[in-house]
Amino acid sequence: MKRVEYRDLATMDYEACWQLQQALFDALLCDKRTPGDRAGHLLLVEHPPVYTLGKSGHAENLLVSEERLARLGARCYRIDRGGDITFHGPGQIVGYPILDLERIGIGLRDYIAALEQAIIDAVAHYGVAAGRIAGASGVWIDAAGTRLRKICAVGVRSSRYVTMHGFALNVSTDLRYFDHINPCGFTDRGVTSLERETGRRVAIAEVKELLVKTLSENLNVKIYKN
């Protein structure tokens, strides 16, 4: 079984974390031909308020000006992942798996499905039934009903089968920040959090531990803390 190193970064500025991701990504690309069982890294982190716009995203899905963002204490970055615009902030666990998919033995489409399934399994632990919907990445609640809402966004980048970026799971996120965007480019769907769905406080540290377990199971890797 391949091994993945886990780092709990607590709270970290988005730009600094992006630079760390890039450094680990570059090193993993260089390491592709080195034999061994190390398959990459998993970073779990909370960010101060920030919006990120994917490479194919539409700027008009940010509904406020740069001046308004500054008053909110937030910034917006255009980045090189897939997907449109989303929000990261306190109370949200952002996961950055930086993995060599060839070493793990999984394709990109199956990798994204594994990320989504790990989230589905984690929120099920709290009695929240979530799933996927056709034509949209991420993890959704009430997929067959009329109150479709996203609890976790997923957006990745892959080069030579090495990944970066990942997922953002709303645990106790202040959902009012999503009022300033069309989340993931949608105007007819809502967002939610684990706290809102369960009606109780959920410890971030507890959810992180659970995510390490469900990601390990769905990616078939051993995730260890160095």
ABEGO torsion letter per residue (X at the ends): XBBBBBBBAEBBBAAAAAAAAAAAAAAAAAAAABBEABAEBBBBBBBBBBBBBBAABBAAABABBAAAAAAAGBBBBBBABBEBBBBBBBGBBBBBBBBBAAAAGBBAAAAAAAAAAAAAAAAAAAGBBBBBBBGBBEBBBGAABABBBBABBBBBBBBGGBBBEEBBBBAABBAAAAAABBBGGBAABBBBBAAAAAGBBBBAAAAAAAAAAAAAAAAGBBBBBX
